[in-house]
């Protein structure tokens, strides 16, 4: 039996469902999700393996108009992911008009090394007639190898998508052990779980001003002990994250710890503290220290 393998990049504007799609494919929560735009900051590799294939999916930050050094890092990261991969999935929401951001991405996709699929997400929000109309609009923009309508949230047509990807991939080797879900170190995943809970509990109050640094992660016979710093731009944001009598940071800690225990499958002790680094998103020193250095890509 032929074994297929390859690298597949998932690109699109912010908040179109890229991380939800990856989590559905992997049948586990790897990439964090939230209703806040630009939740994904780094490219996250999710590794799907079955008896027929190993597919390394790259979930990328939403492509947007950058406002600071962090935004530039995220855009560079996402746009560079179309090179050197076997396939690109361009995810777009079926329930929205084709906008400037979509057209900008389509122009860049002309430089992609491999074939490009259009993945029209959120089809559960459209009638059949509306979907046909939307498909025809997109067909006029770019010569997509495939156009596959899906619902990442409900899992509609995900099996068809996976079968089509497998058919297009070449015969290849297994790049990672079959039980590996990602190439990221566990420290990165733990930091992302903390950041997700902050996004959830603070909503728009502290949107992109947060970075997480895992100061210590030690495993012993009792489980895993983690100490992490929550870094913000301003003193006022520090007060929001701590909350009245420490109420909000307690919620963040409890909920992040649950995610960590589920992922690591061992007891977890989590200690959090907040520190202020003014304007860190525009300072190369901090971008590099927090893992958002454009020069690494």
ABEGO torsion letter per residue (X at the ends): XBBBBEBBBBBEBBGAGAAAAAAAAAGBBABBBBABBGABABBBBBBBBBAABBBBBBBBBBBBBBABAAAAAAAAAAAAAABGBABBBBBBBAABBBBAAAAAAAAAAAABABBBBBBBBGAAABBAAAAAAAAAAAAAABBBABBBBBBAAAGBGAAAAAAAAAAABBBBBBABBAABABABBAAAAAAAAAAAAAAAAAEAABAAABBBBBABBBBBAAEBBBBBBBBBABAAAAAAAAEBGGAAAAAAAAAAAAAAAAAAGBBBBBBBBBBBBBGAAABAAAAAAAGBBAAAX
